[in-house]
Amino acid sequence: MTGPQQADQTMYASVDYVLTNEAAVYEDDVKFKAEVEAFKAAYAHNLATGAAAHPDNSGFSQEKLTAKIELGDFAAMLAGESYVTLKNLGKMSIAEKFSVYPTNYTSLADSACGTLAQTNYNLISDNADDLIPDTITNAMLAALLTKKNTFTELQGTSEAEHEVSPQLTEDFKNSFGPVKEKVENLKFRVRKYETINYGFWERFMASTDIPTVHVRHTYLNIEALNKATSAPIEGIVFTLTKGKKSATTDYTGKAVIAKIRSGEDVLTGVLGDKTVYTGHIVIERSKVNSLKLMITLP
């Protein structure tokens, strides 16, 4: 489960608590009561799909994550140096085997990250005549192995997701949208209580605040609006060219592309069979990057 998902579920639980404990306030309010029941049904589905997907964070280790990032940065640095040297020697077929970006390592599962670091260590060792000591020193190579061993031997996991299957995880991800929609409906319906029962209105609105999230990964939040009407546009598939990840806007015009590479990229938006957006963007590492796009529809 991601940090933002945890924050959303914390908010849902707060909303559910207020609505359950103050049900007497709206007992005779048919429309508000119907929205409450719709929210509770969507929230129950969110919890059920979450349980099925087993998004367990209990094994997360910040120490393991820090070691993974350090390993990825160091391994990528040595790989980049080796790549350039071998490329200049005309040995491109070997040079291309190196993984030269930190995200090549950090985006992988922990076991795969350790394996990739070992593979690059072996590549340097196998090409020692060309790389050592002019490009990579023996001390640097030894340091890479030490960082790899330190990372793999640490207990816990750097990741906060344990997926039973891609489909179950996708179901869990998709279950958040309906709950958010029901919360927004309730925020409209509750407005009248500001004047007739201020305490209830205040407690309900406070429950809808989403806790602050400490971001460990890099995200791209997109909001697509119709330039002519400012209405949200649903169904645009946004894709990062270099990152090779996509997301589709929901009924609010919003989409999130998670765990992506930082740096320059090209974002493309396709609606149906029409490209409605193309632009160069710069993604900052370890933060939520937000884009609000005014789209001219064909």
N, C-alpha and C positions, 0 to 999 in steps of 0.2 A: 504494500500500500504506500502510495506517495505521500509526502507531507501535505500537499494541498487536499488530497482525499481525506486524510486524517482530520484536517481542520474543518472540512465540510461536514464530516460525520459528527464531530464535536458540536458543531452548530445545530445539526439536525436533532441531536440528543437534547440540547438545551430547549429547542422549540417544542419538542415532544413533551418534555418535563413540564413546561409552563402550561401547555394546552391540556395536559392530563390533570394537573393539580388545580386548575382553575376552570374546569369544565362547567361548573355551575354558572359562571358568568355569562356564557353564551348558550345555555341550555335551550332557550326559546328562540334563538337566532338561527332559523332554518338554513339560510344561505351560508353563513359562517360555519355552522356545524357540518355542512356538507363538504366544505373546503378542508376542514380539519380531518374528516374521515378520508378524503382523497390523499391528503398529506401522509396520514398514518399508513395507508396502504402502500404508497410509494416508498416510504421510509422502511417499512417491513420488507419490501422486495429488495431494497438496497442492502439491508442487513443479511438477508438470505443469500443473495448472490455473493456477498463478501465472504460469508462463511464457506460457501462452496468453493471459492477460489483460493481460500487459505492465504490471504495477504497478511502474513504474520510478521510483525516487526520485532518480536522478542529477541531474536538473535543478532540484531544490528549492533555493530561495534564501530564507534567513531575512530578508534585507534586503527582498526583494519582499513577503514576508508582512507584515512590519512596516509597510511603506508601504501595503499593502492595508487593514490595520486602521485606520491613521490616516486614509486616504481615506474609508473607510466611516463612521467616527465623525464626521468633519467634514461630509461630504455629508449625512448623516442629520440632523445638527444644523441645517444651513441649510434642509433640506427641511422639518423640523418647524416651524421658525419661519415659513417661507413658508406651510405648510399652515394654521396657526392664523390668520394674517393674512387669507388668502384666504377661509377658512371664515367668519370674522367679517364679511367684506365680502359674504357671500352668494354667493360664487363657488365653490360646492362641487364643481362638475364639473371645475374646474381644480385645486382643492386636492387632490383625490383622485388626481391624476396623480403627485404627489410620493412618493418612496420614503423613508419617515421613520424606518426602523429600520436600525441598522448592519449587521445580518445580511442585510438586503435586498441589500447589496453584497458582504459578505465570504463569503456562502454560494455566490456565483456563480463560474464559471470566470473566470480573469483578464481575458480579452478582454471578456466580458459585463459584468464589474464596471466596467471603464473606460467602456464604452458607456453603462451606467446612470448613472454619475457625469456624463458629458457630457450625457445627456438632462436630468438635473436642473439642470445649469448652464444649458442652453438654456431650460428652463421659467422659471427666475428671470429670465433676460435678456428673454424674451418678455413677462414681466409686470412689467417694471421700473417702470412707472408706479405700480403698487400696492405694490411691495416695496422699491424703492431710493429714498432711503437710510434710510428709517425702520425697516425690518425687516432688510434685508441691505445692508451698505455695499459700495461698489465694491471696496474693499480685500478684503473677505471673498469676494466673487465671484471676484476675481482669484486669491486664495489657493486656491480650489476648483479652478480650472483648472490652477494650478501643481502641486497635489498629484496631480491626475489625470494630468497629463503625466509627472510624475516616476515615478509608479507604472507607467504603460504602457511607459515607455522603459527601465525596469530589465530586465536580463537574467535568465533563469531563470524559474521558476514558483513561485507561492506554494502550489501544491497538490502533493501527493505521490502522485497517482494519474493514470494515463493509461489510460483504458479503451478497449479495442477494441470491446466491445459490452456492454450491460447484462447479457446472459445469461452471458457469459464471466466477468464480474466477480462475478456472483451465484454461479456455480459455484465460483470461487476462495474467496469468503467462506464458502460452505457446506462447503468441504473441511477447514476447521479443526476442526470439531466431532468428526469421527471420529478425528483424530489425538489430540486431547485425551482422548477416551475411552480410547484404547489406552494412553496414558501413565498414566492413572489405574489401569487394569488392571495395568500393570506395577508400579506402586507398591504394589499389594496383593500381587502375586506375589513381589516381591523381599524381603518382610519376613523370610522365613526366613534370608536370607543375612546378616542382621545378626549372627546367632550363629555361622554356619558359614563366612562369608567377609566379615568386617566391612569390609575395605578396598573390596571390590567394592560392597557396599551403600552405603557412604559416598559413593563416587564417583558411583554411579548417582543417589542422592538429590540430590547437589549439582547434577547435570546437569539436574534437573527444575525448578530455580529459574528464574523468569521475570525477565529484566533489568528494571530500573526504566525507565519510559517518561516522557519529557518530553512532556506533553500540550499540543498547540497548539490542539486543537479541544475542543468541549464534548460530553460523552457522558453517557448515562443507562444505568447498569447495573441491571438488574432481576433479582431472584431471587424466584420465586414458589413458596411451599411450602404444602402442605395443612395447614390449621390443626389438623385433628383428628389427623393422623398425622405431620406434619413431613416428609412425602415430597415430592420435587419434582413439580411439575405441568407436563407438556409440552403444548404446543399453545395456550397463551393468547396471543391477539393483543393486544398493548398499543399504544395509540395516543395521541399527544399532540394535544390539540384545537387549540391555536394553532400548534404546530410542524408539524402535519400530517404526522408521520412515525410509522411503525409498526415493530414487531419482534415475532417469535413466539418463545416460550420453547422451548428444546430439551429433551432428555431429562433434563438436570440442573436444569430449572426456570429457566434463565437466558436472558436476552435483552439485547441491546445496541442502543440507538438512538443513532446516531452523528451528529456534526456538527449539533447542534440549537441553537436559540436559548436564551439565558439568560432568567431572569425567571420570573414566575408562569405556570403552565399547569395544565391538567386532564388527568390520566392515566386512561384507561379500559382495562379488560381484558375481553376477550370470549373465552369458551371455547365452541366450537360456536355455538349461537344464544343463549347466556345471558351477560349482563353479570355478571361475578364480582367486578369491582373498579372503583371510581370514587373519585378523590381529588384534592384540590388539592395541587400540589407547587411548590417553588421550586427552580429550576435555577441553579446557580452557573456563571459563565462560565469557559471554558478549564480545566476540570477534569473528572475522572470523578466523576459524581454517582451514588451507589449507593443502591438501595432494596431492602430485604428485606421482602417482603409475605407475611403469613400469610392465605391465602385460604380462606374458607368455601365449600365446593362445594355447589351446589344438590342 
